[in-house]
Amino acid sequence: MLAPQQLAEAAAGAMWSGDRASQAVGMRIDAVSPGRAELSMTVREDMLNGHQLCHGGFLFTLADSAFAFACNSENHSTVASGARIEFLAPGKLGDTLTAVAKQVHQGHRTGLYDVEVRNQDGKTLAVFRGNAHRIGGNLVDPENGDSLK
């Protein structure tokens, strides 16, 4: 049986292998542990809106991906059942954005996660709250970490 940290890393690896959306916008998994994930990305020109600021959809996408990796980190197949975001400050071209997702509560089927998106200076740009729903099944074999996808 894998230890919880090993299981979190194996689950993240299984998810990442098929996560074309997060990969396409240049996200990186910086850390994952049971109930927590940290992802980052750099704001590119093609992510700017008409005000030459990072489009809010990219902030949401980064937060949502961190949420996904956090709520799947205990090797239970989990999807979002809802989410909301509050934009506090804009991201700018060249900024390195980091989203840190933390489990607030996890019941048998439903969970609640908070995500904070910050820039490279530590300034909070957005706060996100996601509701998770476990749909049954696992991402990896808990004995050896092999992907079940």
GUVEX-165417 format. One record per residue (C-alpha): x, y, z; residue number from 1; residue in one letter. Coordinates in nm, 3 decimals. Example, Ala and Ser with C-alpha at 12.3 -4.5 7.8 and 13.67 -1.06 7.14 Angstrom:
{{1.230, -0.450, 0.780}, 1, 'a'},
{{1.367, -0.106, 0.714}, 2, 's'},
***
This chain:
{{0.000, 0.000, 0.000}, 1, 'm'},
{{0.137, 0.340, -0.097}, 2, 'l'},
{{0.186, 0.608, 0.168}, 3, 'a'},
{{-0.052, 0.908, 0.140}, 4, 'p'},
{{0.216, 1.135, -0.016}, 5, 'q'},
{{0.313, 0.870, -0.270}, 6, 'q'},
{{-0.053, 0.816, -0.353}, 7, 'l'},
{{-0.107, 1.192, -0.403}, 8, 'a'},
{{0.191, 1.210, -0.639}, 9, 'e'},
{{0.079, 0.903, -0.835}, 10, 'a'},
{{-0.278, 1.036, -0.867}, 11, 'a'},
{{-0.144, 1.372, -0.988}, 12, 'a'},
{{0.073, 1.196, -1.245}, 13, 'g'},
{{-0.222, 0.995, -1.375}, 14, 'a'},
{{-0.435, 1.310, -1.405}, 15, 'm'},
{{-0.158, 1.518, -1.560}, 16, 'w'},
{{-0.097, 1.263, -1.835}, 17, 's'},
{{-0.439, 1.336, -1.984}, 18, 'g'},
{{-0.484, 1.701, -1.883}, 19, 'd'},
{{-0.439, 1.868, -2.220}, 20, 'r'},
{{-0.609, 2.193, -2.106}, 21, 'a'},
{{-0.366, 2.262, -1.819}, 22, 's'},
{{-0.071, 2.164, -2.035}, 23, 'q'},
{{-0.186, 2.385, -2.325}, 24, 'a'},
{{-0.175, 2.702, -2.115}, 25, 'v'},
{{0.169, 2.613, -1.979}, 26, 'g'},
{{0.078, 2.514, -1.625}, 27, 'm'},
{{0.323, 2.334, -1.401}, 28, 'r'},
{{0.252, 2.121, -1.096}, 29, 'i'},
{{0.479, 2.264, -0.827}, 30, 'd'},
{{0.360, 2.052, -0.535}, 31, 'a'},
{{0.089, 1.807, -0.440}, 32, 'v'},
{{0.006, 1.638, -0.112}, 33, 's'},
{{-0.312, 1.489, 0.037}, 34, 'p'},
{{-0.580, 1.759, 0.015}, 35, 'g'},
{{-0.346, 2.022, -0.133}, 36, 'r'},
{{-0.200, 2.121, -0.470}, 37, 'a'},
{{0.008, 2.409, -0.602}, 38, 'e'},
{{0.019, 2.490, -0.974}, 39, 'l'},
{{0.174, 2.782, -1.160}, 40, 's'},
{{0.184, 2.939, -1.505}, 41, 'm'},
{{0.330, 3.245, -1.675}, 42, 't'},
{{0.098, 3.501, -1.834}, 43, 'v'},
{{0.161, 3.502, -2.212}, 44, 'r'},
{{0.053, 3.755, -2.475}, 45, 'e'},
{{-0.225, 3.526, -2.596}, 46, 'd'},
{{-0.375, 3.537, -2.243}, 47, 'm'},
{{-0.431, 3.914, -2.244}, 48, 'l'},
{{-0.773, 4.078, -2.276}, 49, 'n'},
{{-0.857, 4.410, -2.442}, 50, 'g'},
{{-0.715, 4.600, -2.144}, 51, 'h'},
{{-0.381, 4.421, -2.184}, 52, 'q'},
{{-0.440, 4.236, -1.856}, 53, 'l'},
{{-0.462, 3.864, -1.797}, 54, 'c'},
{{-0.811, 3.750, -1.896}, 55, 'h'},
{{-1.006, 3.639, -1.589}, 56, 'g'},
{{-1.080, 3.307, -1.755}, 57, 'g'},
{{-0.713, 3.214, -1.731}, 58, 'f'},
{{-0.706, 3.298, -1.359}, 59, 'l'},
{{-1.015, 3.079, -1.317}, 60, 'f'},
{{-0.855, 2.800, -1.522}, 61, 't'},
{{-0.540, 2.802, -1.309}, 62, 'l'},
{{-0.744, 2.800, -0.986}, 63, 'a'},
{{-0.975, 2.528, -1.121}, 64, 'd'},
{{-0.681, 2.306, -1.216}, 65, 's'},
{{-0.520, 2.345, -0.873}, 66, 'a'},
{{-0.860, 2.259, -0.721}, 67, 'f'},
{{-0.883, 1.949, -0.941}, 68, 'a'},
{{-0.542, 1.820, -0.839}, 69, 'f'},
{{-0.612, 1.888, -0.470}, 70, 'a'},
{{-0.951, 1.715, -0.464}, 71, 'c'},
{{-0.817, 1.410, -0.652}, 72, 'n'},
{{-0.502, 1.386, -0.438}, 73, 's'},
{{-0.648, 1.117, -0.212}, 74, 'e'},
{{-0.702, 0.889, -0.515}, 75, 'n'},
{{-1.080, 0.920, -0.532}, 76, 'h'},
{{-1.212, 1.016, -0.877}, 77, 's'},
{{-1.358, 1.360, -0.812}, 78, 't'},
{{-1.517, 1.633, -1.023}, 79, 'v'},
{{-1.633, 1.986, -0.957}, 80, 'a'},
{{-1.998, 2.038, -0.871}, 81, 's'},
{{-1.963, 2.416, -0.853}, 82, 'g'},
{{-1.715, 2.697, -0.812}, 83, 'a'},
{{-1.694, 3.073, -0.774}, 84, 'r'},
{{-1.412, 3.321, -0.800}, 85, 'i'},
{{-1.350, 3.673, -0.676}, 86, 'e'},
{{-1.103, 3.883, -0.876}, 87, 'f'},
{{-0.905, 4.115, -0.650}, 88, 'l'},
{{-0.625, 4.245, -0.875}, 89, 'a'},
{{-0.515, 4.192, -1.237}, 90, 'p'},
{{-0.243, 3.968, -1.370}, 91, 'g'},
{{-0.004, 4.121, -1.621}, 92, 'k'},
{{0.206, 4.003, -1.913}, 93, 'l'},
{{0.504, 3.805, -1.785}, 94, 'g'},
{{0.363, 3.750, -1.435}, 95, 'd'},
{{0.417, 3.408, -1.284}, 96, 't'},
{{0.089, 3.312, -1.123}, 97, 'l'},
{{0.064, 3.046, -0.853}, 98, 't'},
{{-0.257, 2.883, -0.733}, 99, 'a'},
{{-0.255, 2.706, -0.398}, 100, 'v'},
{{-0.556, 2.482, -0.335}, 101, 'a'},
{{-0.636, 2.352, 0.013}, 102, 'k'},
{{-0.901, 2.115, 0.138}, 103, 'q'},
{{-1.141, 2.285, 0.379}, 104, 'v'},
{{-1.371, 1.986, 0.426}, 105, 'h'},
{{-1.401, 1.640, 0.271}, 106, 'q'},
{{-1.695, 1.418, 0.351}, 107, 'g'},
{{-1.779, 1.077, 0.209}, 108, 'h'},
{{-1.887, 1.218, -0.131}, 109, 'r'},
{{-1.865, 1.598, -0.119}, 110, 't'},
{{-1.583, 1.836, -0.039}, 111, 'g'},
{{-1.502, 2.205, -0.016}, 112, 'l'},
{{-1.173, 2.356, -0.131}, 113, 'y'},
{{-1.028, 2.708, -0.124}, 114, 'd'},
{{-0.775, 2.834, -0.377}, 115, 'v'},
{{-0.568, 3.150, -0.367}, 116, 'e'},
{{-0.404, 3.281, -0.686}, 117, 'v'},
{{-0.099, 3.502, -0.630}, 118, 'r'},
{{0.160, 3.667, -0.852}, 119, 'n'},
{{0.538, 3.636, -0.816}, 120, 'q'},
{{0.539, 3.919, -0.561}, 121, 'd'},
{{0.293, 3.734, -0.337}, 122, 'g'},
{{0.005, 3.968, -0.418}, 123, 'k'},
{{-0.332, 3.790, -0.410}, 124, 't'},
{{-0.508, 3.829, -0.745}, 125, 'l'},
{{-0.807, 3.600, -0.691}, 126, 'a'},
{{-0.976, 3.373, -0.440}, 127, 'v'},
{{-1.171, 3.069, -0.557}, 128, 'f'},
{{-1.398, 2.828, -0.370}, 129, 'r'},
{{-1.480, 2.494, -0.527}, 130, 'g'},
{{-1.729, 2.223, -0.440}, 131, 'n'},
{{-1.614, 1.870, -0.516}, 132, 'a'},
{{-1.811, 1.551, -0.574}, 133, 'h'},
{{-1.655, 1.205, -0.563}, 134, 'r'},
{{-1.793, 0.999, -0.850}, 135, 'i'},
{{-1.653, 0.662, -0.747}, 136, 'g'},
{{-1.341, 0.477, -0.849}, 137, 'g'},
{{-0.973, 0.553, -0.824}, 138, 'n'},
{{-0.712, 0.714, -1.047}, 139, 'l'},
{{-0.434, 0.472, -0.961}, 140, 'v'},
{{-0.393, 0.131, -0.801}, 141, 'd'},
{{-0.338, 0.209, -0.429}, 142, 'p'},
{{-0.097, -0.084, -0.399}, 143, 'e'},
{{0.155, 0.019, -0.665}, 144, 'n'},
{{0.049, 0.357, -0.809}, 145, 'g'},
{{-0.017, 0.225, -1.160}, 146, 'd'},
{{-0.268, 0.434, -1.353}, 147, 's'},
{{-0.617, 0.287, -1.386}, 148, 'l'},
{{-0.708, 0.514, -1.677}, 149, 'k'},
***
